[in-house]
Amino acid sequence: MLVIAVALLVFVPMLLEAVRAASNERRQRRRGGIEPPDVYNIMRVVYPGAFVAMLGEGAVRGTALSGLAAAGLAVFVAAKLMKWSAILALGPCWTFRVIVVPGDTLVARGPYRYLRHPNYVGVVGELIGVAMMMRALVSGPLGLFAFGALLVKRMAVEERALGLTRPRTRDAILPDSTRSAS
């Protein structure tokens, strides 16, 4: 039962995020957005795959409501809140892909005032939370390591792409994926 509940907790919001990202991607492209070569095609498999592996390990290992599961749920919810604060701060510029409109202004509000990549902090927290809830002692660390390696590459792509944007203020912090504003 816990495996099904966690699967819904993970994949229903992921589906909603995918719909929002696709709509925003179309909007960014219509505005002249540029998408540099990226690791997105690998990320789009590894990210949900990591969750599937953790859910599978939880099903095999056996899960139960426990202190670790409750702590994992708290981590997951906090991570999802962080991620959605980044999504809302970026508004129509948030996408799964790195798409930057040259000359756009960087977003320096919301969590971007304090963190360089708040969306990715949220994503990592989601992975950790599910690993804890599912007692995924093998697939959790492996999924986190694999996706973390991809995030390092993704951040380098973003840093280069965001050179096409204008800082909002002199001390604007660079963002995660498509941190430009309309």
GITAHU-V327098 format. One record per residue. N is the residue number from 0. RES is the residue in one small letter. SS is DSSP state (2 for helix, 1 for strand, 0 for the rest). PHI is phi in whole degrees, -180 to 180 (none if undefined). PSI is psi in radians with two decimals (NA if undefined). Layout:
n: (N | N)
res: (RES | RES)
ss: (SS | SS)
phi: (PHI | PHI)
psi: (PSI | PSI)
This chain:
n: (0 | 1 | 2 | 3 | 4 | 5 | 6 | 7 | 8 | 9 | 10 | 11 | 12 | 13 | 14 | 15 | 16 | 17 | 18 | 19 | 20 | 21 | 22 | 23 | 24 | 25 | 26 | 27 | 28 | 29 | 30 | 31 | 32 | 33 | 34 | 35 | 36 | 37 | 38 | 39 | 40 | 41 | 42 | 43 | 44 | 45 | 46 | 47 | 48 | 49 | 50 | 51 | 52 | 53 | 54 | 55 | 56 | 57 | 58 | 59 | 60 | 61 | 62 | 63 | 64 | 65 | 66 | 67 | 68 | 69 | 70 | 71 | 72 | 73 | 74 | 75 | 76 | 77 | 78 | 79 | 80 | 81 | 82 | 83 | 84 | 85 | 86 | 87 | 88 | 89 | 90 | 91 | 92 | 93 | 94 | 95 | 96 | 97 | 98 | 99 | 100 | 101 | 102 | 103 | 104 | 105 | 106 | 107 | 108 | 109 | 110 | 111 | 112 | 113 | 114 | 115 | 116 | 117 | 118 | 119 | 120 | 121 | 122 | 123 | 124 | 125 | 126 | 127 | 128 | 129 | 130 | 131 | 132 | 133 | 134 | 135 | 136 | 137 | 138 | 139 | 140 | 141 | 142 | 143 | 144 | 145 | 146 | 147 | 148 | 149 | 150 | 151 | 152 | 153 | 154 | 155 | 156 | 157 | 158 | 159 | 160 | 161 | 162 | 163 | 164 | 165 | 166 | 167 | 168 | 169 | 170 | 171 | 172 | 173 | 174 | 175 | 176 | 177 | 178 | 179 | 180 | 181)
res: (m | l | v | i | a | v | a | l | l | v | f | v | p | m | l | l | e | a | v | r | a | a | s | n | e | r | r | q | r | r | r | g | g | i | e | p | p | d | v | y | n | i | m | r | v | v | y | p | g | a | f | v | a | m | l | g | e | g | a | v | r | g | t | a | l | s | g | l | a | a | a | g | l | a | v | f | v | a | a | k | l | m | k | w | s | a | i | l | a | l | g | p | c | w | t | f | r | v | i | v | v | p | g | d | t | l | v | a | r | g | p | y | r | y | l | r | h | p | n | y | v | g | v | v | g | e | l | i | g | v | a | m | m | m | r | a | l | v | s | g | p | l | g | l | f | a | f | g | a | l | l | v | k | r | m | a | v | e | e | r | a | l | g | l | t | r | p | r | t | r | d | a | i | l | p | d | s | t | r | s | a | s)
ss: (0 | 2 | 2 | 2 | 2 | 2 | 2 | 2 | 2 | 2 | 2 | 2 | 2 | 2 | 2 | 2 | 2 | 2 | 2 | 2 | 2 | 2 | 2 | 2 | 2 | 2 | 2 | 2 | 2 | 2 | 0 | 0 | 0 | 1 | 0 | 0 | 0 | 0 | 0 | 2 | 2 | 2 | 2 | 2 | 2 | 2 | 2 | 2 | 2 | 2 | 2 | 2 | 2 | 2 | 2 | 2 | 2 | 2 | 2 | 2 | 2 | 0 | 0 | 0 | 0 | 0 | 2 | 2 | 2 | 2 | 2 | 2 | 2 | 2 | 2 | 2 | 2 | 2 | 2 | 2 | 2 | 2 | 2 | 2 | 2 | 2 | 2 | 2 | 2 | 2 | 2 | 2 | 2 | 0 | 0 | 0 | 0 | 0 | 0 | 1 | 0 | 0 | 0 | 0 | 1 | 1 | 0 | 0 | 0 | 2 | 2 | 2 | 2 | 0 | 0 | 0 | 0 | 2 | 2 | 2 | 2 | 2 | 2 | 2 | 2 | 2 | 2 | 2 | 2 | 2 | 2 | 2 | 2 | 0 | 0 | 0 | 0 | 0 | 2 | 2 | 2 | 2 | 2 | 2 | 2 | 2 | 2 | 2 | 2 | 2 | 2 | 2 | 2 | 2 | 2 | 2 | 2 | 2 | 2 | 2 | 2 | 2 | 2 | 2 | 0 | 1 | 0 | 0 | 0 | 0 | 0 | 0 | 0 | 0 | 0 | 0 | 0 | 0 | 0 | 1 | 1 | 0)
phi: (none | -62 | -61 | -67 | -62 | -68 | -59 | -65 | -61 | -85 | -85 | -66 | -62 | -62 | -65 | -62 | -64 | -65 | -64 | -63 | -62 | -62 | -63 | -66 | -62 | -61 | -63 | -63 | -66 | -62 | -85 | 94 | -61 | -111 | -115 | -75 | -56 | -152 | -97 | -56 | -62 | -81 | -60 | -68 | -99 | -67 | -60 | -68 | -61 | -62 | -66 | -60 | -62 | -66 | -64 | -63 | -63 | -63 | -65 | -73 | -71 | 92 | -122 | -153 | -64 | -148 | -62 | -66 | -64 | -65 | -65 | -62 | -63 | -63 | -63 | -61 | -64 | -62 | -65 | -65 | -64 | -62 | -61 | -71 | -66 | -69 | -60 | -69 | -65 | -80 | 57 | -71 | -92 | -78 | -144 | -75 | -91 | -86 | -131 | -118 | -91 | -55 | 87 | -64 | -93 | -66 | -83 | -132 | -120 | 61 | -68 | -71 | -71 | -117 | -124 | -75 | -136 | -63 | -61 | -73 | -60 | -63 | -62 | -63 | -63 | -60 | -62 | -64 | -60 | -68 | -58 | -68 | -62 | -94 | 49 | -85 | -72 | -105 | -69 | -62 | -62 | -65 | -64 | -64 | -64 | -62 | -71 | -61 | -63 | -67 | -63 | -61 | -65 | -61 | -63 | -65 | -61 | -63 | -58 | -67 | -65 | -73 | -64 | -85 | -104 | -104 | -64 | -75 | -136 | -62 | -104 | -60 | -94 | -71 | -110 | -92 | -18 | 58 | -81 | -122 | -120 | -73)
psi: (-0.74 | -0.67 | -0.75 | -0.75 | -0.77 | -0.66 | -0.77 | -0.73 | -0.59 | -0.90 | -0.45 | -0.91 | -0.61 | -0.69 | -0.77 | -0.71 | -0.66 | -0.70 | -0.80 | -0.78 | -0.76 | -0.73 | -0.79 | -0.62 | -0.78 | -0.75 | -0.79 | -0.70 | -0.70 | -0.51 | 0.08 | 0.32 | 2.51 | 2.34 | 1.89 | 2.86 | 2.45 | 3.05 | 0.25 | -0.74 | -0.49 | -0.74 | -0.67 | -0.24 | -0.78 | -0.72 | -1.04 | -0.54 | -0.65 | -0.73 | -0.74 | -0.76 | -0.75 | -0.71 | -0.72 | -0.77 | -0.68 | -0.69 | -0.71 | -0.79 | -0.54 | 2.24 | 2.74 | 2.72 | 2.15 | 3.10 | -0.68 | -0.72 | -0.72 | -0.74 | -0.70 | -0.70 | -0.74 | -0.74 | -0.79 | -0.82 | -0.76 | -0.71 | -0.73 | -0.67 | -0.72 | -0.81 | -0.80 | -0.48 | -0.62 | -0.76 | -0.79 | -0.64 | -0.66 | -0.39 | -2.30 | -0.05 | -0.12 | 2.24 | 2.91 | -0.56 | 2.81 | 1.85 | 2.01 | 2.31 | 2.02 | 2.35 | -0.15 | 2.80 | 2.39 | 2.53 | 2.26 | 0.62 | 3.04 | -2.50 | -0.26 | -0.22 | -0.41 | -0.51 | 2.57 | -0.73 | 1.17 | -0.57 | -0.73 | -0.53 | -0.76 | -0.77 | -0.78 | -0.71 | -0.66 | -0.81 | -0.78 | -0.78 | -0.78 | -0.68 | -0.71 | -0.80 | -0.63 | 0.03 | 0.78 | 1.40 | -0.38 | -1.02 | -0.49 | -1.04 | -0.66 | -0.78 | -0.73 | -0.75 | -0.83 | -0.83 | -0.60 | -0.70 | -0.70 | -0.65 | -0.65 | -0.79 | -0.73 | -0.75 | -0.63 | -0.71 | -0.80 | -0.77 | -0.74 | -0.80 | -0.63 | -0.12 | -0.24 | -0.10 | 2.97 | 2.39 | 2.55 | -0.73 | 2.96 | -0.52 | 0.41 | 2.45 | 2.40 | 2.67 | -2.99 | 3.09 | 1.97 | 0.88 | 1.03 | 2.81 | 2.71 | NA)
